[in-house]
């Protein structure tokens, strides 16, 4: 599935996350795989919350902002408290 979010295109499969950036006008647009093992289970799970894109993956809930690497939701700095899928 393809999602346009804050000047970038995000492409999700069930098993990976890809982010597009650049300009279509001068044919300078590229796609970069951000996470080979974090996809999106359902397009219906994608939500935008205050500039953050969040979704449900096969590995549990994730979030991403500004085309960065997806981060798990619900984990503290010690890696505890993760919401399990």
N, C-alpha and C positions, 0 to 999 in steps of 0.2 A: 504494500500500500504506500502511496505517496502523500506526504503531508507538507504544506507550506507553512512555516512558522518563523516569524521574525527574520525576514530576509534570507532564510535558508530553506532548502528543501530537505526533508527527512524522508528516507525510504526505509520501510520496515518489512522484513519477512518474519517468519516464525522463529528464525534462528540468528538474525543479524540486524544491526542498525547502521545505516549509511547516511552521511550528511553531504549535501551539495552546497557549493558556494561559488561565487564569482559573478560574472555578468553574461547574460544571454546575448546582449546587444553586440558585443565584439567577439562572440564565440569563445569566451574565456571562462567557461563554467566547468567545474570538475566535481566528481563525487569521491568521497573518502570513507572507507569503512571505519567506523568508530568502535564497534564491538562485534566480534565474530560470533559470540555466544549469547548475546542478549537481543532478542527480537520482541515482537509484539504479538500476543496471543489472539487479540481481537481488535479490529478498528474501533469498536464501540467502547473500548477501555481508554482510548486516548482523550485526555483532557488538558486544557491550558489553565494554569492557576498562577496569576500574578507574574507572568513572564516565564513560567516554567512549564515544560511539557512533561506530563506524567502518563504512564500506561502500565498495563499488567503484562508481564512476560511469563514464559514457562518457568522462570526462576523467581517469580514474585514481582512486587511492584518496583518500578524504576522511575527516575526523573532525569531530565536533561535540560540544560539552559545554554543558549548561545552556541550550540553545535559542539559542546564539549562531550567527553566520554560519559555515557549513562552511569548514574549513581543509584545504588539501592535505596529505597525508602524504608525508614524505620530502624536504621542501625545507628548506634551511638559511636563515639570515637574508639571504644574498646571492641567494637564488632558485636555487641550484644543487642538484643531486642528486635532482631530482624523479623519482619512479618513473613511467615512461611507461605509458599504457594499451596 
